[in-house]
Amino acid sequence: MRIRQKLHQIRNSKDLLLLLQITVLACLLPLLLRWVKLPTLLKVLKPWNRTATVERKQVDKIVRFTNFILGKGFAGKRTCLKKSLLLYHFLRRAGVNVEMNFGIRKAKGLIGHSWLTYQANPYLDDEKSTRDFEIIYGSGEIK
């Protein structure tokens, strides 16, 4: 029933296309992460439509559709890396100038996390979940 409710959020062919594109990229990411070096992958995923007018409705759709696809397990295990990469690509394409960050922290061993920032602040992630991580790499370093 819940899947039917989510599918009712698809209002037109553009929504369906967006959902399919997110699904395809989510399914391809494990292979890409295995075979493509991270800097190269970030370059490929880094479009930024400078002319796009950022629409809150579109941003919300991208986030909802991404969470839906990852939450249903259609694309394997949900991870912060997969979610961040998907959002990074589709939000930038929609005109949101987000950056991708990779960090580590010491706990009982090393723990890694990836998240987005917008104007140097966590985006779609709260400050608490990112503040203990030291950024070791970010998309801002990619030219």
N, C-alpha and C positions, 0 to 999 in steps of 0.2 A: 504493500500500500504506500509506503513512504517513497519508494522509487517512482510510483505513479505521480505523487505530489510534486516531486522534483521535476519530473518530465513535463508537468503542466506549466512550469516556469519558462519553458521554451515557447516563445511567442511568435517566432517567425523563422525564416530560413537562416538568417544571420546568427540567431541564437543556436540553432542546430549545428551550423557550421563551426561555431566557436566551441561548442561541447565536443564535437568530433575531433577538432584540432587539438584540444587539451588532452583528450583520450589517447590519440595517436602519439603525441609527444610523451605523455606519461608512460606509455608502453615501450617507447623507444629509449627512454632515458637510461634504464639499466644497461642496455647494450652500448649506448654512447659513452656512458661513464666508464665502462670497461675498456673500450677501444680508442677513445679520443682523449687526449690530454686536456686537463681542466682549462688551461688558458685558451686553447683552441675552441673548446665547447662554449666557453663564455663569449668569445668573439662571435660565434655563430648565433648564439641566443640573445645577443645584445642589440637588437634593432631598437631604434628610438624614433618614433614618428614625431618630429619637432612641430609639425603642422597640425597634429591632432589636437582637438579641443578635448581636454580630459572631462569625461562625463562620469559623474558619481554612479549613475545607474550601470554603466559599462564596467566600472571597477568592481562594483558589487557583484555583477554577473560573473566576472572572471574569478573572483574569490569563491563565490558559491559553487560554481561549476568545478573548480579545482578541488575544493574540499569534498564535493560529492564524489568525483571520480576516485580520489585517493581514499576516501572513507569507505567506499564499497569494495576496495581491493581489486578493482579491475586491472590495475597496473602494478600488482605486487604489493609488497610491504610499504606502508606509508612512512616516510622519513622526512625530517626537516630539510634535508638536501633536495629531495625530489620536489617537495612542495615549494621551496624557495626558488629552484630553477624554473619550474613551471610559471610561478607568479612573476618572476623576473622577466621572462620572455614576453608573456602576454600583457603584462602591465606596461612594459616599455613600448610595446607595439601600439598600445592604446594611448600613448603620450605621457605616461607617468615616468619621470626620470629617476627611477629607483636604482640603487646599487646593491650588489650582492656581497655578503661578508661571510668569511669562514673564520671561526675562532676555536680556541681550545681553552680548557681550564684543568687544573689539577684537582682531582678528588681522590678517589681510590684508583689511581692510574690517570690516564688522560681521557678527557671527554671532549668530543667535538660537537659543534653546533653551526648551523648556517642560518642566516636571516637576511632580510632586506632592510635597507635604510633609505630614507628620503630626507634630503637636506641634513644629513649626518645624524638623524634620529631614527630609532627602530620604527619600521613600518609594518603594520599588521602583526606585530609582536610587541609584548610589553617590555619595558625597560628592565624589569626584574629578571626576565628570562635571558637577557643578553649581557647584563652588566658585569658578570663574573668571568666572561670570556674575553680572552685577549685575541684581538683580530690578528691573524697570521697571513691572511690573503684576502683580497677583495677585487671586485670587478672594476673599481676605479683605477686600478693599476694597469688595466688592459687598454691599450690604445688601438 
